[in-house]
Amino acid sequence: MTTFNFDLNNRPNKNGLFNIQIRITQNKIHKRIKTPIYVKSPNDFNAIAKHENWVRKTEPLQARYNSILKDELEKVKDAYQELRGQNQASLENIKNKVVSDEVSSSFLEFAKERTTQIYNEGSYRNYKKYNGFCNKLETYLSTLNKKDLLFSEITPEFIFRLDNYLRTLRNTRKKNAMLHPNYIAKLFDIFKAIINLHIKINRLNPNSSPFNGFSGGKTIPTSKPKLNIAEVKKIEDLELPVNSLIWHSRNCFLFSFYFAGIRAADVLQMRWKNITSDGRLEYTMDKSDKIRDFHIHEKALELLKLYYKEDSKPYDYIFPFLNSKADYAKANTPEMIATLPPEMIVKLLDTVNRKNTLIDKNLKAIAKMVGIEVVVTFHIARHSFAKRAADVNISNNITKLMLAHSNIKETENYMGNFNTKAVDEAMDTIFSYDNDPKAQIASIVKEMDAEQARMLLEQLKLKKAG
């Protein structure tokens, strides 16, 4: 006869916690298997509990721990039944099968495996985020003289203390600044995602998540610097040495602005094959895999003419920041990029990031040349486009379509993936400022304070009277 019970290891581990074990008994001989559950005191455990309440109410996570223990016991019994059917249900075989089949109780190990998996999938941006989380967690654990973290040790209290710790850290990019609350919130999003994945693949009770009831990790609104149309025109009209890096940087920024704020990674990887024979720009967004489709209006066409040559090939990059002959360049569709070896994807994205940094440096220099006080970066093209759309009264729904924001899913489901007709008309309105002096003056006046506007009107009246 084989029986299964719980008992407690009365020797605490180095953290002073007591492990609850599954005791398997055959012919008065015992084998014990560790579970992921540790309690702070022997008094928190009841070996002869009824109704599966082995962990007493003195433990705040009683319900979660008892749910996990129930699942662990079922795994052992399932292993026993399988081996019994093979006439191999010895104590040693039962224990070996359970141990070989069980998922590590180490959260840190599981988190690192998930991080490696993301890297191998080619999602380098997410890999960097997950790797950053693991590094921050390890740093915190080192302050507790711990090298590992078990799932059973992740309690609401642990999360609360980690949150407090992260808010004491300095921002390595900005002197005299702490970690931004929104960055901390993203770290907790990753933490929660890893916990939820563990719950899912082990078929645990979703209510067992230690994040239930945790209200930290909140984001705060951030200002989005943007340029008005008069400032964009200053950048457009600035005389720069043709084919210089600063000239190409300015053109990439304008290309983004002309096409609803295309992100830097997409602009830098844009190829001539993305320009269709019927005068449209079609591409797949690097960030979300959404397919985008824009009419190429006159201002964008003028810019493209600066780069097109008779020997330009469909798979050549439009802008000269990436090498069209590089190994990674042979992958010319999102599907092909996804199948590149991880190290080649890293090389591509690292190159994109370095070129984006170079462009931002040149944009800051351009802003200084034309007297713009806003710190101009590539991403500001996106914010500036949204501002221009609002200035000429483009509806929010159409603007969201053009920006491909995720919160327009219902609109996209109703209208299709992309309402090109509505967007085309909106783009023509947005970029008609060169041919509409009244609209241009109105846009400039809108940026003035009351006194500046009054003085301008007085000057116009005098000029008209003269």
C-alpha positions, 0 to 999 in steps of 0.5 A: 500500500502506498500513502501520500501525506504532507509533513514539514522539514523542521530544519529551516533554510538559510532564509529561516523558512520551513519547507513543506514536503510530500511524504510517500510511504510504502511498507513503512518506508518513506520518501520525501519530495520538496514542494515550492511552499515555505512557511515562516513558522512551524505553527503555520503548518497542520499536517492532519488538516481537514478540507485541504487546509494544510497551511493555517490562516496565520499565513496571509497567503493561506489560500494560495499556498493550499491551492499549490500544495493540492496541485503538487499532491495531484502531480505525485499521485498521477506519477504513481498511477502511471508507474503503477500501470507499468508495475514500476511504482517503487518509492525511488521511481516515483520520486525520480519521475516527479523530480524530473517532471517538475518545474523548477521552484526558482522564479529567477531561473524561470525568469531567465529561461523566459528571457532567453526564449524571447531572445531566441524568438528574435524579439530583441527589444523585449529581450532587453526589457526582460533582461533589465528586469532580471538584472534589477531583481538580482541587484535587489536580492543581493541587498538581502544576501540572496542569490535566488528567489523561489515562487513561494517567496513572492508575496504581496509584501515582497512586491511592496518592498521591491517597489520601494527599493526601485524608487531609491535607485538613480537614473543612469541616463540622467544625473540627479534623477531617480528611476522614472515611475513609468519605467518602474511600472514597466518592470512590474508589468514584466514581473507580472507577465512572468508570474502569469505565464508560470500559472498558465503553463502549470495550470495553477489557480489564477487567484494564486497570483501574488499580484492580486491586490497589489496597487503599485507600479502605476504610470504617470502622465508625461509631457510630449514635446512637439513642434508647430508647423512654423518650426517644422518649416524652419527645419524644412527650409534650412540650407544644409550640405547636400549628402551630409549626415546632418542633411540625411538626418533632417530628411529622415525626420521630415519623411517621418513627419510626412507619413504620420510619424513613422518610427525611426526603426521603420524609416531606417529600414524602408526600402524602394520596394515599399513604394508601389507603382500606384504612388503609395507607401506600404510597409509593416510596422516593426513594433506591432506588425500592422500593415500601413498604407499611405498615399505619397503626397507631393511633399513626400514625393519631392523628398523621395526624388532626392534619393532615387537613382536609376540604379536603385534596386527594389530591396535597397534601403531608401536612406543610406544609414543601413548597408544594403549589402549587409548580411541582415539586409538579405532578410527583406520582409518581416517574416524573413527577419523573424527567421534570422539567427538571434545574433543577426537580429541583434546586429540589425537592431543595434545598428538601427539604435546607433543610427537613431542616436546619431540622427537625434544628435544631428536633430539637436544641432539643427534645432539650435541652428534654427532657434528651436528651444524644444529638444528635437528627437526623431520621435518628436516627428510623431508628436508634431504630426499629431499636433498638426492634424489637430490644428487643421481639425482632423478628427481624433478617430482619423488621427488614431488611424494614421498613428496606428494606436492600439486603442482603435481596434474597434474602429479598425474592425468596423472599417477594415485594417486601414481606411485609406480613403479617409486617411488620404484626404486627411493627409492632403489637408495636413500637408496643404499648408504651402498652398494655403497662405491663410491656413499658414498664417492661422497656424502661426497666429495660433502659436502666438500669445494675445499681444503678439497676435494683436501686433501682427494684426495691426501691422497687416492693417497698416500694410493693407492701408498703405 
